């Protein structure tokens, strides 16, 4: 699997490809609800979603991380948005799509893409 996310137990992989648009915040609030109810969840930021890896960009992600959610961001998307050298949220794991493919193919992982 990877050091970012342990394998073995059922997990939820939430893939956020949308940026900071108010109408899209519901997906991130759902992520918070998942961790509050005890679900092991990883939120992966890709495409326009990587702008949310910037500290202070989204209060729902602040809470998601505070409550134990794991946050990861796509290295290629960060570079495409000029954020590959930027300061990111604490504990944000920068990974490639090869790692994400492994998560998606793991039978213990449920995937939701937004």
WOZI-V105936 format. One record per residue. N is the residue number from 1. RES is the residue in one letter. PSI is psi as a letter, one per 30 degrees, with the letter a starting at -180 (none if undefined). OMEGA is omega in degrees with one decimal (* if undefined). D_CENTER is the distance of its C-alpha to the mean C-alpha in whole Angstrom. Layout:
n-><N;N>
res-><RES;RES>
psi-><PSI;PSI>
omega-><OMEGA;OMEGA>
d_center-><D_CENTER;D_CENTER>
This chain:
n-><1;2;3;4;5;6;7;8;9;10;11;12;13;14;15;16;17;18;19;20;21;22;23;24;25;26;27;28;29;30;31;32;33;34;35;36;37;38;39;40;41;42;43;44;45;46;47;48;49;50;51;52;53;54;55;56;57;58;59;60;61;62;63;64;65;66;67;68;69;70;71;72;73;74;75;76;77;78;79;80;81;82;83;84;85;86;87;88;89;90;91;92;93;94;95;96;97;98;99;100;101;102;103;104;105;106;107;108;109;110;111;112;113;114>
res-><X;X;X;X;X;X;X;X;X;X;X;X;X;X;X;X;X;X;X;X;X;X;X;X;X;X;X;X;X;X;X;X;X;X;X;X;X;X;X;X;X;X;X;X;X;X;X;X;X;X;X;X;X;X;X;X;X;X;X;X;X;X;X;X;X;X;X;X;X;X;X;X;X;X;X;X;X;X;X;X;X;X;X;X;X;X;X;X;X;X;X;X;X;X;X;X;X;X;X;X;X;X;X;X;X;X;X;X;X;X;X;X;X;X>
psi-><c;l;f;e;k;k;l;e;l;k;l;k;j;k;j;j;f;k;a;i;k;e;f;f;f;e;e;e;e;e;e;e;e;e;e;f;g;g;k;j;k;k;j;k;k;l;b;f;f;f;f;f;f;k;k;g;f;j;e;e;e;e;e;e;e;e;g;g;k;k;k;l;k;k;e;e;e;e;e;f;g;g;g;f;g;l;k;l;k;k;g;k;k;k;l;l;f;e;e;e;e;e;e;e;f;k;f;f;k;k;k;k;k;none>
omega-><173.0;178.4;-178.0;-170.4;-178.6;177.1;175.0;-177.6;177.3;-178.1;179.8;176.2;179.0;-176.3;-177.6;179.9;-179.1;178.4;-176.0;176.5;-174.1;-177.2;-179.8;-175.9;-179.7;179.0;179.8;174.2;175.6;177.4;177.6;179.6;-179.8;-178.8;177.9;179.4;174.8;178.6;172.9;-173.0;173.0;176.3;-178.8;179.3;-178.2;-179.2;-179.0;179.9;-177.4;177.1;178.6;177.2;178.8;-179.3;177.2;-175.5;-175.1;-177.5;177.1;177.4;174.2;-178.5;178.2;179.7;-179.0;-177.5;174.6;176.5;179.3;-178.4;176.9;179.7;-179.3;-177.8;-179.3;179.7;176.3;179.5;179.9;179.8;178.8;-177.2;-176.5;176.7;-176.1;171.6;-179.2;175.7;176.3;177.0;173.6;179.6;177.5;-175.7;175.9;-178.6;176.6;177.4;-179.8;177.7;176.7;177.6;-177.4;-177.5;179.1;-177.7;179.7;-175.6;169.8;-175.3;173.1;-177.3;178.4;*>
d_center-><16;15;15;11;11;15;17;19;18;17;13;11;8;6;6;7;10;11;12;14;16;18;18;14;13;14;11;9;13;12;9;11;14;13;13;16;18;17;14;12;9;5;2;3;5;8;12;12;9;9;12;9;9;12;14;15;14;13;14;12;9;12;13;10;10;14;14;12;8;7;4;5;6;9;12;14;13;13;17;17;16;18;16;16;19;17;16;13;11;13;11;8;9;10;11;13;13;15;13;11;14;15;12;13;17;17;19;17;14;14;12;11;11;11>
